[in-house]
Amino acid sequence: MSFMKHGFCLFCLLWIAICGQATERPNVLFIAIDDLNDWVGCLGGHPQAKTPNLDRLAAAGTLFTNAHCDAPACNPSRTAVFTGISPHRSGLYRNGQKMREALPDAELLPKTFSKAGYHSSGSGKMLHYFIDAQSWDEYFPPKETENPFPDTLGPPKRPVSLPRGGPWQYYETDWGPIDATDKEYGGDYSVAEWVGERLSKKQDKPFFLACGIYRPHEPWFVPKKYFDAFPLDKIQLPPGYRADDLDDLSPVAKNLANNRYFPHIRAQKQWKQGIQGYLASIYFADAMLGRVLDALEKGPHADNTIVALWSDHGWHLGEKEHWQKFTTWRVCSRVPLILRVPKGVPGLASGTQPASCAKPVNLRSLAPTLLQLCGLPPRKVHDGPSLVPLLTNPKAEWPHVALTHLHHPGSYGLSVEGWRYLRFKDDAEELYDMANDPHEWNNLAPLDKHRKTLDRLRSLAPKTFAKPVEPKVDSLPALRWKPLAKGAKAPSSKPDGGSFEVIFVNRSKGKVQLLWMDRTGGRKPYAVISPSGHYRQRTRPGAVWMIAEVESGAGRSLGYFEVGDRSARAVIPK
């Protein structure tokens, strides 16, 4: 009897231990680096890039060398990552749209982990300039603020290096060294410090911990020592630059490439300085990553934490005569993607071995991949396939393509092994042989001998594309109303750059007339807006729109709006 009792107790203890092991979940460290292209040592995008910490992470896990963003802009790309839903299904293609307007009920990845018993926390930029407090248990800065940015030191006067070229120019396109230590600089240092503190302490339950490193997003202001690592006289131009690169492209593609930034930068003799600023910002971001990885490796969670590192999209620095993002060429769609998985996790007991994978993958696969690795049930809403088969065998059969959606539905870049296919809104096409033309210099689409390849790649694209979910008027940024004294005139327009929509809202008690002030100060009437009425008008940066009374033909000028560099609302006051 005593033996049976002892045996039963031993069995119970063994069963508890087994169950405890079975239910133990791995942690997830989820790292995003903003606007980072393939200028990473292990990806070979630029020979002068200094990324020792990215390289050591890649050397310990699986590096995806053919990974692509779902959209070449922060908002749609990050939305796809956190929801697992592709832009062609969500209808969210552009930065100016609002995630919660397009996907009001979407469950974000941290919420899924939280519901599964994890503590979901984060710091820095993960979504596009908001936190989405409802999706997190904890955040730094506090999630209630909906502001993901800690205080960051910047120069007292702007611009520092790149004079403003016109109203089209994004204010943050500027660069230069800051005379400060990393700690004094704040920003990403503060994010890394907060994340590192949580990695260094034991936790009561498994965690999903997100770390959003903002650099190398513009402006490229980082401590001076990171600039000093790249002497200006030794800066090399981008390997992918070629002066005649646009000659074989369609008018729509050429227009997409020519976005005014690159000509302005060259005219100001700031090309190499800009490259220096980007390389310095990458080096700084890598140093912040190093602080996070060190905290993980020295802390109590090193052997039970999955590390997933990604960037939301790439960046042009002159390739295709372009500066910025918002294109589907490889320099903008290709992103770093690294997964390091420890041994013993439910979805991959062997963990990852040092390896690289050349299969075409999308960032939206991160959500289903992490759920499978952690032993959590899949979600039907997720579009992307799990990457676990490729983590098991990087050369496994992979029938999937990688898609990067432009801001127009039906415009996209499609990647398969060995080829890239691009389609634009005028149905123009581009085809590139990646084995022989990694910089996409020679468009093969017009050649008859590649017709079969074109047909095959066309067939792999989605057949339907959701319409863009336009932002509600009240969610758009507001233009400043500038009242006019009696007899005063509004200034003339200086329109420059691409067009977009401004919505005029009449909150006055009477009808008003909308007039465009032309370059010579002349008035051109466009519309009459009734009280409480709205009017949508396509316009350009630097345009001036005047508002006048509609009353017995008097037409007294009331005030005006000067258009900035993006869609906005223009509210005519009471």
N, C-alpha and C positions, 0 to 999 in steps of 0.2 A: 504493500500500500504506500509506504514511504517512497519507494522507488518510482511508483507510478505518479505520485504527487510531484516528486522532484523532476521527473521527465516531462510532465505537463507544464510545469513552470518554465523549464528550459525551452520547450517548444514555443511557449508564449513570448518569451524574450526574443527568440530567434525570429518569430513572425513579426514582431514589432520592428526589429532591426531591418528586416527585409522590406517591410512596408514603408519604413522611414526612408530607405534608400530609393525605393521606387517612386515615392512622391516628391523627392527632392528635385527642385527645378534649378536649372542654371540661370545665372544672372545674364543680363544683356547690357553692354556698353555700346551706345548708339552714337556715332560721331559723324557730324556733318561739317565739311569745310566749304565755305561759300565761294563760288566763282572760280574754282580750281580746275584748270584744264589738264592736259597730260604733261605739263612741265614738272614732272616728278622723276627722280632718279631712276626708279624701277620701270617707268614707262618710256623713258628716253625722249620726251617731247622737246626738251631744250638741253644742250650739253652743259650749260652753266648752272642748272637748277641744283640747289642744295636742300635735300630732304632726307637727312639721315634717319629720322624717326618714322616717316612714312615707309622708307625702305626696310627698316628692321621689322615693322609690322607685316609688310608684304612677305618678307623672308620667312616669317613664322606661320603664315597662313596661306590662303588661296588668293592670288591676285588675278582679277578678271581683266584681261588686256583688251577686251572688245565689249566693254560695258558702255551703255548709252543712256542719257537722260530721256525722260518721257516728253520733255518740252524744253526748249532752250531759254527758259526764263524761270526766275525763282518760284513764283507763285504756282503755276501749273505743275512744275517739276516736283516741288515739295508736297503739294497736294496729292499727287500720284503716289509718292513714297508713303505718306502717312495714311492714306485710304486704301491703297492697293488698286485704285481705279484709274484706268487710262483716260487721258483727255478726250479721246474720241467717244467715250461713253458718258463722261461727266459733263461735257460741254464747257470745261474750264481750260482755256487755251492761252490766256494772257495775264500779265501782271495786274492790269486794271480791274479784273473781275474779283469777286469776293467768294472765298471758299464756302462760307456758310450760307450764301445765297444760292450757289450752285448745288451744294450738297448739305442741306440743312440738317439731315438726320444721320450723316455719315459718322461711323465710329472710327476714331483715329487709333493708331497702333498703341499708344500708351494707355488708352482707355481699355482696349482689349486685354492688355497685360494686367491692368489694375483689377478688372473683373475676374481675372483668373487667380487672384491672390497675390499679385506682385505689388510692390511699391513703385509707382511711376513718377519719376522726377526728372527735371531737366534744367538746363541753363543755356543762355545765349540764343542765337537765331536758329530755330528749327523750322518753324513755319514762316510765312512771308510777312514780317513786321507785326505779328501779333502772336499771342501765346495760346489762345483757346483754353482758358482756365479750366473749363469743364472736363477737359481730357487728361488733367494731371492731378496727382496728389500733392505735389510740391514743385516749386519753381524758384529760380533766382535769375533776375529780380522777381519780387513777389508776383505770383500769377494774376492777382487781382488787378494789377496795373495794366496788364495786356501789353507791356513794353518789354521786349526781351533783351534790351541792351543795357549793360552796366555802364557807368560813367567811363568815358574814354578821353584821354588827353589829345587835343588837336592844336594846330597852329592858331595863334591869336588873330591873324589876318589871312584872308583868302581872296583870290587864288594865290598859291605859292609858286607853282611852276607853269601851269597852263592857263593863259588868259582866256576869258570867256570869248567864244567864237560867235555867239549869237544866242537868241532865245531858245533854240533847239537843244543847246548843250546841257546835259545833266550836270548839276552843280557839283556833284562829288567827283567828277573826272579831274583829278588833280593828284599830285604826289610830292613827296619830300621827306627828309629825315626829321625826326623829333629828338631833341636833346633831353632824353629822359631814360631812366631804367625801365625794365619791363613792368615792375610793380607800379612805378609812378605813371606809366602809360595807362594802366587799368584795362578796361575793355576785355579782350580775350584772355589777358592774364587773370582777371577776376573770375572769369568763367572757369578757366582751368583750375584755379585755386579752389573754387567751390566744389567742382566735380571731384578733384583730388581728395578733398577732405572726406567726402562720402565713400570714396573707394578705400580709404585708409582705416575705416571703422567697421566693426562687425555690425550686421544688420539683422533685425528680427525676422525678416522674411526676404524672399528673393526680390531683386530689383530690376527694373527697366530704367536705366540712367542715360539720358540724352545730353550730349555736349555739342553745342553749336559754336564753332569757331568762325568768326566773321571775316577775317582777312583770309585770302587776298581780295575780298570785295573792295571796290572803291570807297573812299579815297585811299591811296596808297601812302599813308602816313604811318610809319612804324619807327621804333627807336633807331638811332643813327648807326649802331653797330651792325644792323642788318643791311643797311645800304653800303657800309664800308666793305662788306664781304664781296661786293660786285663793283670794282673800279670802273668808272664810266668809260675810260679809254679802251677797256677790254670787252665791253658789252658786244655780244654777237646778235645779229638780226635773227628773227624766227626762221628755223629751217624750212618751214612751209611757205615762205614768201616767194612769189614769182611775179615780176612786173606785168607780164602779159596774161595773167591767170584768168581774166574775165573774157578773153577774146572769143571763146567757144560757148558762151552762156547766153541764155535768153534775156530779153529786156527786163523781165520781171526779176530774174535772178541778179542781174547787174544792179538793178535799183535796190534790191535787198542788201547787196554788198556795199554800195556807195552810200554810207550813212553820215557823211560830212566829218565825222570825227578824225579819221585817218588823214585826209587832206589838211585839216586844221592843225593836227599834231606835227605833220611834216613841215608845214609852212612856218610853224613856230620853232622848228628845229628841236623837237622834243621827243623824237621817236626812241632814241637810245635811252633817254632819261625815263620815258614811260616804261620801257622794258626793265630798266634797273629797278624802278618802283615796284613792278609786279614781282620780279624775282626776290626782292627784299621782303615783300609782304608774304610770299610763299615761305621763305626761310623763317620768318617770324611765326607764321601759323604752324609750321613744322615744330618749332621750339615749344610752342604751347601744347601741341600734341604730345611731345616728349614728356612734359610735366605730368600729363594725364596718364600716359603709359607707365611712367616710373611709379606713380602712386598706386596703380593697379598691381604692378609686379611686386612691389614691396609690401602690399597690404594683404589682408586675409582672404581675398576673393580671387586671387590670380589663377587658381586651378579650377574654378567653377564659373568663369565669366566668358561669354561669347563677345567678341569684339567685331562690330560691323562699322566700317568707315566708307564714306561716300562723299561725292560732291554733287551739287544740284545741276551743274552744267559747265561747259568749258568757256573759253574766252578767246576772241581774236585779238592779236596785236599786230595787225597789218596783213595777215593772210587773207586772200580774196579781197584785198584793198579795203578791209573792214576792221573796225575797232569796236569792241563791245561784244555782246552776245546776240541773241535773237535770230540765229540762222541754224540750218540743219546740216551744214558742212561738218565734217568729222572733227575739226579743231574745236567746234562748239558743242557737238553732241557727245563726244567721247569723254568719259569721266573716270577718275579713280574709283575703284570698288574693291575692297579687301574684306575678307571674312576670316577670322581666326576662331576656331572652335576647339575647346578643350576636350579631352577624352571623357567618356562616360555620360555625355548628354543623351537624353532620350531619343532624339532624332538622328544622331550620328555618333554611336558609341566609340568609334575609333578616333573621333576628332579629325581635324584637318592636318595634313602633312604639307610641308612647304611645296607649293606648286603654283603654276600659272595656268590659266584657262583662256583659250582664244575663242570660245563659243560666243555668239552674239546674245547679250542679255540686257534687260532693262532694270532700272532701279525699282520699278513697282513690284519686282519679285522679292524685294527685301521683306515685306510683310508676311507673305505666306512661308518664306524660308525660315524666318525667326520663329514663327508659330510651330512649324514642324520640328525644328531643332529643340524647342523647349517642351515638346510633347503636348502641345495645345491643339485643340480641334481646328481644322481649316475653316475659313469663312467663304461662303459661296460668292460673296460680292467681289472677292479679289480676282483681278484679271490675269496677273502674271503667274507663270509657273514657278513652283519652288525650285531653288537652286541646289537643293540637297543632292540630287543625282550627280551634279557637276562637282560638288564638294567631295563626294565619294570617289568619283572618277572624272577628272577634268576633260578626258577625251571621250566621254560617253556620248551615245547618240543623242542629238539635240535638235528636234524638229522645229524649234521656235525661231522667230526673227526678233530683232530689236527695232522698235519704232520710236521716232522722235517727231512730235507733232508741232508744226508751226502755228502761228496765231490765226490762220485761216483754215477752217475745216477742209480736209482733203489735200492739204499741203503737208508734206512729211518727208522724212528721211528714213530709209529702210536698210537695215544691215543684216547680212548673212555672212557666212564664212567666205571670205575671198572677194566679196562684192558689196558695193553700196549703190542704192537707187534713190534718187531724189525726185519729187514731184512738186510742182508749184501751181498756184491758183489759175494760171493761164494754160494749164495742162502741159507746160514745158517739162522736159525730163532731163535728168543727168544720170550717167552710169559710170562707175569707177571700178577699175581693177585694182583692188587694194594690195595685192601681192607685188604688183609692178608700179603702182602709183599711189603710195600711201598718203600723199599730200593732196590728192584729188586735183591734179593739174590738167588731165586730159579727159574731157567728156566724151565717152564712147557711145552715147545714146544715138547719135545720128547715123552710126555705121550699120549697114545691113547685116554684117556678119554677127552682130550681137543681138539680133532680133529675138532669138529664142530665149536668151538670158533675160531680156527685157520683159517678154511675155511671162516668164516664170516668176520674176520678182513682182510684176504687177498683180499677179494672181494671189500673192501672199499678203497683200495689203487689206485693211478692213474694207468692207463693202458699204458700210454706212458710217456717217459721222454726225454726232450730236451737234445741234446748233449751239452757238455760244450763249451762255446765260449772262445777259447784260446786267451790269450792276445797277442797283436801285439808285435813284437820283440822290437821296439823302446820304448814301454811302460814298459818293464822289467827293474829292477835295473841292473846296469852295474858292472861286476866284474873288479877289478883293474888289469891292464896289468903290468906285472913285467918283464922288458927286461933282457936278459942274456948277459953278456960279452962273448967274444969269448973264448971257452973252458970251460966255467962255466956250472954247472949242476943245474937242478931244484931240489928242495927238494923232498923227498919221501912223498907219500900220507899217511894220517892217517884217512881213511874213517870211519865214525861213524854216526849212525842215519838212518832215512828213506830216500828213493830215491826220486828224482824229476828231472825235465828237465832243462838243461842249453843249450842255443842256441849259437853256435859259428858262428861269422860273420867275414868273411875274407875281409877286406878292403885294403889288400896289393895288389901289382901288379902281384904277382905270386902265383902258387899253394903252399899250405902249408900242412904239415902232422900233424894230431892230435894224440898225444901219452899220454897214462896214465902212470904216475909214480907210480909204485907199492910200497908196504910197505918197500921193501928192496932197493929202488932206481933204480930198473930196469925199462926199457921202454917197453910199450906194445902199438903198433900202432893200431889205431881204424879207421881212415878215412883220406882221402885226400880231402881238401876243395879248390875249384877253386876260382879265383878272383871274388869278389862280391857274393860269394856263402854263403849259410847257412847250418849248420849241427846241428841237434837236438840229444843230448846225455843225457840219464839218468845217474845220478851220485848221490853221497852222500856228506854230509858235510865233509870237511877236505880233499877231493880228490884234487890232483894236476894234471893239464892237461898242457902238454908242447906243444909248437908249434915249428916245425922245417921246414926248407926249403925243397922243393922237386925240386932238381936241380942237374942233373947228378949224382944222388945217393949220393951227399955230405951230405945232411941232417943236415946242420948247425942249432944248436939250436938258436931260436930267443927270446923266452921268455915263460912265463907260467902264468896260472891263478890258484888261490886257491879258491875252492868252499866254499861258506858260508852256511847259514842254509835255503836257499829258492831258488826258480827258479830265473834265471838271464840270462843276455846276456853277452857273452864274445867277445868283439870286438878286432880283431887282427888289429893293426894300419897299416897305409901306411908305 
